[in-house]
Amino acid sequence: MEPAAGAAGHVTLVGGGPGTIELLTVAAVEALRDADVVFYDRLAPYQELPTLSTAELVDVGKRPGHHPVSQSGIEGLMVEAAHAGKNVVRLKGGDPYVFGRGGEEVAACVKAGVPVRVISGVTSAISVPAAAGIPVTHREVSHMFTVVSGHAPLTEQEHMHLAGLGGTIVVLMGIGTLHQLAAGLRRAGMRADMPMAVVERGYRPGQRTTIAELGTITTAAADCSNPAVLVIGDVVRVAEANRGCAEAEAELDRLAASLMGA
């Protein structure tokens, strides 16, 4: 799609949710439909983009240890395309303002005089645990949750702070620092039997949930990989109880069906 002659370009940062088009917002779909160029991340629902947009599609996604386009390079591409009169969409996984560097990209557009807006997305901090049946809050179990980036190890002070907060801890992209996190929380006084879950590839093929305790999670999750969301807290037990009830109900249904067929 070519912009109209003399048209003023602009940038829209779009939260793509956890990676499935079913969790794109109406505003996100409309922005993609109207785009001239889409710069997308690997955690966004990029595989379905050709069905959602006729725009030029540009992969600027980062992978562990491989950043083909730097953050400043991405910002430069966005600004350049907007200055050329294009309707630019920057499609990001989750929500642009939850560890998505959305604030930096907005600032780059403002500095360059490019009109910019942000369309919020469904954050994986809530939706991926939900995909595994884990509520981040639950009455009489947890009345708060804290979201943490797992890209870099936390400090001892941060471990102490998290251990003392209570509630639920959600860690995004934390497989690489799982060992340091579990050890640090234990040193900070968190009990070894605190339930913990690792939810890999939420809403995607191969979704898998590994449940263990804080003291054993590094062994249980030895073969887990990103993208993954870690959940620490008693809400994990809520999910296990609900799963057990659902499995028992399904077993009763199967038994009833077999008896009726006898």
Secondary structure, 3 states (H helix, E strand, C coil): CCCCCCCCCEEEEEECECCCHHHCCHHHHHHHHHCCEEEECCCCCHHHHHHHCCCEEEECCCECCECCCCHHHHHHHHHHHHHCCCEEEEEECECCCCCCCHHHHHHHHHHCCCCEEEECCCCHHHHHHHHCCCCCCECCCECCEEEEECCCCCCHHHHHHHHHHCCEEEEECCHHHHHHHHHHHHHCCCCCCCEEEEEECCCCCCCEEEEEECCCHHHHCCCCCCCEEEEECCHHHHHHHHHHHHHHHHHHHHHHHHHHHC
